[in-house]
Amino acid sequence: MQEEEVGSTPVTTPQPGHTFQVDLRGLVDLLSHHLYSSPRVYLRELMQNAVDAITARRLLDPSAPARITIRTDAGGGIVVEDSGVGLTESDVHTFLATIGRSSKRGADGELDLSAARADFIGQFGIGLLACFVVADEITVVSRSAREPGAPAVEWHGRSDGTYSIRTLPVGSVAQPGTTVTLTPRADGSEWLEPGRVVQLARHFGSLLRYQVEVVDRHGDVVRVNDTPPVWERPYGSPLARREALAAYGRQVFDFNPLDTIDLDIPLVGLKGVAFVLPTPAHPTKRSGNRVHLKGMLLSDQATELVPDWAFFVSCVVDTTGLRPTASREALYEDETLAAVRDAIGERVRQWLTGLAASDLALLRRFLDVHHLAVKALARYDDQLLALLLPWLPFETTDGTVSLDEFARAHPVVLVTQTVEEFRQVAPIAAAAGMGVVNGGYVYDRDLVHQLPLVRPGVTVADLDPETVSAHLDSVDPAAELAAAPFLARARAVADRFDTDVALRSFQPVGVPAMLVDNREARHERRRSELSSKADELWAGILGSLSASTPRAQLILNHLNPLIRKLAEMAGTADPQLSETAIEALYGQALLLSRRPLRPTDHALLNRSFLGLLEFATQAAGPTGPGQEKAQS
Ligand SMILES: Nc1ncnc2c1ncn2[C@@H]1O[C@H](COP(=O)(O)OP(=O)(O)OP(=O)(O)O)[C@@H](O)[C@H]1O
């Protein structure tokens, strides 16, 4: 709009429409710093244009040659030659020199990218600009296969946004096709070095369907692609195929896969292989998947291709139907991708089902490595739960065994809530013939409780330390009475640690004492300890949370010879010795319970150990038994 002054009244006169001007430098800056992750994508874009051009030519003439040659002998730059469909002068103006225009969308050039023609990799009409990230000048010489009589044309584009175009004399370009030459930018030459070019061409182009070669200045030729993909080649036997796939997995991912799973989703033209990781994978550090789009590598970090739970596989796939984002470095998240993810998940699940039915040795090896992943999955997947729960390994009083094996030996399966409780009760429970599963690890308790659904005859019950102590045999009243002085002393000592004392008989005989405690009780004691030390405000708050403070229990084993001896000599022995012995028993039970030690616990352990040493050295002194022995 332009304003004109007419008298004192301003009048606005409409002007003819203007066209946006594009600042190419600004655009290239935008692409290189914000769209692409690295300048290296320039080679991907060039190879992709060459592939698309050959595809377009083959739609006209299926027997047309399909060759892509990258030359690194161009004085610091590179040349990419293809035997593709080529361009006429008018094509050059319309497609090459117009940013955002592509010959690869529908015939009417519609902007609906989802309708971009399935045959081509490109669709956005910005790919060639990526070359300006590494080059100052791009020269395209092209001869059209569509209009064989049209003269060849040379287009010269510069990063300042200007371009020139000229037609070449008839006969100067022998065959239809296109040659693109890049003249490097001062800061882009490293990306055009011959070694780097081979590496990039292989990285992006390993699965391209047409033959790609890199030729250096000595005329040495390097093959870039090795087609057809390893999963599409014919093999003499299933074993040979399996070995070839495993070797490919090693080459791509640098690990020896535990197994390989074929992937085939015709709906999106997807084929490939899922490689099962041979070592445990961390659920939050998901492995990268390599996704090729019509042969071109789109991403080697595509986590979105497989469901979260399947973090124990890494895939290589080639697809025609998934959409790339504009940077062409990731998959566009849409319903198709979600459906593909589900389909791959289903395939992995089928593989697991197959193992359970026909290859138990491999299933065991798999579960040894990935049981955590399967446990995470089985909680939400009834089918898988039914299938795999019996095979999953758990820590139990019989060692680490499958749940099925364990349930066969113990029709009542007891499960603890915490690892700590398991550590406390496991030896005692095992000696008493009880079967206990450590339910303290993530998912385990939930899963064990599902067992009756899968194995109807089995009963599962929660177990806590109090239940164990309630099941221990009580001591007959006469023995309890005889031990009364010792128990009284023991109670006085244990009281200092907020602990009660009981005398019971239990196996194994070798365990003199056990400490029965649980986390809630310990928290409660800790809270009351804090509130006694806290200032008024905090004491009030902590006090209002208080319940009656539960106490731990030190259970002394009446079957144990040491306990019996201590009980017998309680009336006559040095009270100091009895006290130190009780402290030492408490300390040892504390260690057995594997609960975290507080500073006071450490002090107790030290004190009792040193105290006992002192008694021992006194006993071995000049009048002690050691001395007598030496004299005799
Ligand atoms: N080697 C080639 N042979 C023939 N035509 C080409 C060649 N390179 C580019 N073109 C033409 O130039 C157009 C623009 O190319 P450009 O790489 O910028 O975008 P595109 O490939 O269409 O889409 P995308 O941005 O998704 O790569 C193409 O649509 C094609 O018509």
Ligand as a Chemical Component Dictionary entry (heavy atoms), coordinates in Angstrom:
data_LIG
# 
_chem_comp.id                   LIG 
_chem_comp.type                 NON-POLYMER 
_chem_comp.pdbx_formal_charge   0 
_chem_comp.three_letter_code    LIG 
# 
loop_
_chem_comp_atom.comp_id 
_chem_comp_atom.atom_id 
_chem_comp_atom.alt_atom_id 
_chem_comp_atom.type_symbol 
_chem_comp_atom.charge 
_chem_comp_atom.model_Cartn_x 
_chem_comp_atom.model_Cartn_y 
_chem_comp_atom.model_Cartn_z 
_chem_comp_atom.pdbx_ordinal 
LIG N1  N1  N 0 19.229 -34.789 -9.731  1  
LIG C1  C1  C 0 18.055 -34.261 -10.120 2  
LIG N2  N2  N 0 17.451 -34.701 -11.248 3  
LIG C2  C2  C 0 16.268 -34.191 -11.652 4  
LIG N3  N3  N 0 15.581 -33.255 -10.974 5  
LIG C3  C3  C 0 16.123 -32.769 -9.849  6  
LIG C4  C4  C 0 17.377 -33.248 -9.360  7  
LIG N4  N4  N 0 17.654 -32.573 -8.214  8  
LIG C5  C5  C 0 16.609 -31.750 -7.991  9  
LIG N5  N5  N 0 15.696 -31.852 -8.969  10 
LIG C6  C6  C 0 14.416 -31.114 -9.097  11 
LIG O1  O1  O 0 14.468 -30.024 -8.200  12 
LIG C7  C7  C 0 13.327 -30.075 -7.328  13 
LIG C8  C8  C 0 13.684 -29.491 -5.999  14 
LIG O2  O2  O 0 14.651 -30.338 -5.373  15 
LIG P1  P1  P 0 14.816 -30.312 -3.802  16 
LIG O3  O3  O 0 15.847 -31.290 -3.443  17 
LIG O4  O4  O 0 15.015 -28.912 -3.372  18 
LIG O5  O5  O 0 13.387 -30.748 -3.269  19 
LIG P2  P2  P 0 12.626 -32.140 -3.373  20 
LIG O6  O6  O 0 13.591 -33.231 -3.573  21 
LIG O7  O7  O 0 11.508 -32.012 -4.346  22 
LIG O8  O8  O 0 11.979 -32.212 -1.935  23 
LIG P3  P3  P 0 12.743 -32.319 -0.541  24 
LIG O9  O9  O 0 12.886 -30.953 0.001   25 
LIG O10 O10 O 0 11.791 -33.136 0.256   26 
LIG O11 O11 O 0 14.043 -32.978 -0.817  27 
LIG C9  C9  C 0 12.919 -31.521 -7.289  28 
LIG O12 O12 O 0 11.543 -31.656 -6.981  29 
LIG C10 C10 C 0 13.241 -31.970 -8.703  30 
LIG O13 O13 O 0 12.196 -31.627 -9.585  31 
# 
loop_
_chem_comp_bond.comp_id 
_chem_comp_bond.atom_id_1 
_chem_comp_bond.atom_id_2 
_chem_comp_bond.value_order 
_chem_comp_bond.pdbx_ordinal 
LIG N1  C1  SING 1  
LIG C1  N2  SING 2  
LIG C1  C4  DOUB 3  
LIG N2  C2  DOUB 4  
LIG C2  N3  SING 5  
LIG N3  C3  DOUB 6  
LIG C3  C4  SING 7  
LIG C3  N5  SING 8  
LIG C4  N4  SING 9  
LIG N4  C5  DOUB 10 
LIG C5  N5  SING 11 
LIG N5  C6  SING 12 
LIG C6  O1  SING 13 
LIG C6  C10 SING 14 
LIG O1  C7  SING 15 
LIG C7  C8  SING 16 
LIG C7  C9  SING 17 
LIG C8  O2  SING 18 
LIG O2  P1  SING 19 
LIG P1  O3  DOUB 20 
LIG P1  O4  SING 21 
LIG P1  O5  SING 22 
LIG O5  P2  SING 23 
LIG P2  O6  DOUB 24 
LIG P2  O7  SING 25 
LIG P2  O8  SING 26 
LIG O8  P3  SING 27 
LIG P3  O9  DOUB 28 
LIG P3  O10 SING 29 
LIG P3  O11 SING 30 
LIG C9  O12 SING 31 
LIG C9  C10 SING 32 
LIG C10 O13 SING 33 
# 
